[in-house]
């Protein structure tokens, strides 16, 4: 075999080789420069990187703490929101209670007026005492004048009319009537009867008479018991025995006591009939010419005109109006 002759280099390829070499040398120098730069600055960079890593770690730790703080703040905000809702609910309840108390406070004068009107009504229905009822209504009128409630002011005119009617009525004092009848009962025993009572001669004897006078009187009294003298043509009076006297007095006292009971019960019919019966009994059995008997008759005639159940004004409409106003105020 024959050797192949080596190709001969062209005269144009040699400059490119040098150019490639030069570029490689330049690149090698740059690489060495860069390597040298990085070699000398690697420690500074490492320290900077370490500081940056530490700062980043600190920032991450701070961020975690901030996240925990934010979570705690969120919990606090939620708690505050819940507390605020509770406080608002509590505030609404308190406002409702305040409104209720205000309504009750405004209704208090009206309730007091109602209480006084009911007392006045009871005084008329059960005690027949117009004076006491007028006192209660006057207190209610004073309560109304001190209040600014329009409903109370509207009721004041009706209350004043009822009050004026009660004040114009004649007073009825049952206790005075009962006391007057008791005083009349005490005078019954002193009233003289129309028929003669036997005299008790033993009580009218003089204790200082002489012995002979007493002996003569005793003999004369004994003789009167033996001898009876009758007078024809003249009717002899009927003598009242002590038992009959006690019966007459007890009967009159019973009639006056019955009138007392009727006065306490405000029974006008029974009261007047008892007074009339007492007058008839007094005229039939007692001496009406006597001053004491005449005074007793005069007092009985005055009591006979007493009306124990006067026509009091009706307080039920006024009480009902106050009750309706109180109910409306409560709503």
Secondary structure, DSSP 8 states (H G I E B T S, - for coil): ----------TTHHHHHHHHHHHHHHHHHHHHHHHHHHHHHHHHHHHHHHHHHHHHHHHHHHHHHHHHHHHHHHHHHHHHHHHHHHHHHHHHHHHHHHHHHHHHHHHHHHHHHHHHHHHHHHHHHTS--HHHHHHHHHHHHHHHHT---HHHHHHHHHHHHHHHHHHHS----HHHHHHHHHHHHHTGGG--BSS-B---HHHHS-TT--HHHHHHHHHHHHHHHH-----TTS-----B-HHHHHHHHHHHHHHHHHHHHHHHTT-HHHHHHHHHHHHHHHHHHB-TTSHHHHHHHHHHHHHHT--SS------HHHHHHHHHHHHHHH-
